[in-house]
Amino acid sequence: MKSAVASRVKFLHCSCFYSAVGQEKGAGILYINPSDLGWNPPVSSWIDRREIQSERANLTILFDKYLPICLDTLRTRFKKIIPIPEQSMVQMLCYLLECLLAEENTPPDCPKELYELYFVFAAVWAFGGSMFRDQLVDYRVEFSKWWVAEFKTIKFPSQGTVFDFYIDPETKKFEPWSKLIPQFEFDPEMPLQACLVPTTETVRVRYFMDRLLERRRPVMLVGNAGTGKSVLVGDKLCSLDTDAYVVKKVPFNYYTTSAMLQGMLEKPLEKKAGRNYGPPGTKKLVYFIDDLNMPEVDAYGTVQPHTLIRQHLDYGHW
């Protein structure tokens, strides 16, 4: 989840789509250009894994309706806080739909309009959540104006932008994020820099973090220094049940190498069976990688620790 909350990066266990077909013998690898592959194969594969037949049919129609227009417009029209491959935005949309299309939100016999409501909400954040706001133009506002003018089936409230509302699970209608802001209670024992005062921005970032972590999906927050990314993530990690989760903080600096990173990632693991390692007992392990963009970029334009992280995200091991 990319959020415009671009000089520092906080990473919670970024997702990219890469396709590689290895040969059984020899060392040849065929790399497929994502632009040649298009969005349809990974989306079709994801839809096929959904269990409800009516959901698969509705999702196929919705992807065909929204994705071509969104991707064509995003190529030229809006400025994002960091470059994001098209496949990653499509993958993010699928991840958000996994979180939102739960049985309590969309029961098997629900009308197709309900699927479109959640699809639009997920698409707005998958494609528009990373929009940049510079001194001259707020691209989130521009994206909101374009979306409202282009897609009229699901109507957003007239006040504010498309990013100012969430779907109330009871009424199935758009409500402002401000309704979710909890009461702030100041703890005099806590250092001031560790205090998190809830705002509309923190509430909506936390909303997506909660759901993506439940589904074991990675989260990446991008923004300028001092915008509260570490505090936001720290507040979420402190709220996790210590009986079910283990948290490992991995700070990056200029001299961090892949070997150093691997050592830090392996430190909280214990041996399970054979060559398999995992977190203690039945707990889930969350890595919090701070300042993702700090390590040195080598002569080939790559970053050693990023390659190791990508291997883990792509294949589930290192």
C-alpha positions, 0 to 999 in steps of 0.5 A: 500500500503506497500512501502519500504520507520523497525522501524516506520510506517505511516498509512493512514486510512493496510488492512488485510483479515479476514473471520468470520462466526457468529452464529445467536444464541449463541456466537460461531464464526467460524474462517477460516484459510486464508491458507485453504481458499486460494486466489480464493474465495475473488478474485472470489467475487471481479471479480463478482462485476466488471460490464463489462463482457469482463473484468471479463473474462480477469481478471479470466484468468490473475489471474489464470496465475499469482497468483499461481506462484507469491504466491508459489515463494514469500513464500520462495524466497524473504524477505519483510520489514514486514510480509504480509499475502498472502490474503493481497497481493491479496487484494492489487492487487484487490485494485490497479486494481480498480484504474487502470482499469478505463474507460479512461485506459481500455474502454469496447472494448479494446484488452485483451493485455491492461488488461494484461499490467495494471494487470502486473503493479499492480501485480509487486507493490502488490507483490514486493512493500514491498521488503526489501533492506539490506546491502547484498541483494536488494530484489527489484532487485532480484524480478525484475530479477525473474519477467522478467525471469518468465513472458515474455508476457509483456516486461519491458524496459531493463534499470532499474528494473520493479519498475522504470516504470509507464504506460503512459495513452496516449501511453499505454507504460512503461515510467520512473518515472523520467518523472513525477518529478515536478520542485522544488521551494524552499519556504524560509518561510517553515521550512527546515524539512517540505520541500519535494524535489521530487525524483523518489521514492516520485513520485511513492509513491505519484502516488499510494497514490493519486489513492488509496485515490480517491477510499477510500482505506487505505495506509500504508507506512513502513520504517526506521526513517528519510526516509520522510514518515510523510513529504510525507503523510503531503504533500499529505494531504496538497494538498487535497481540504478543501471543500471536505476533513477533515484531522485528525492527530492521533499520537500514543505513547507507552501509547495509548489505544483503548479508547484513540484512539476511543476518537480521532477518534470520535472528528471530527465527528458530529451526523447524525441520530440516532446512526450514526455519520460522518464528517461535511456536505458532506465532506470525513474524512481522518485519518492520524495515525502516528507511528502505531507501538508505542503502548504497546503490551499486554501479549497476543501479541495484540495491543489494538488500532490496534484491533479497527482500524481493526474493522473499516477496516473490518466492516466500524464502531466501 
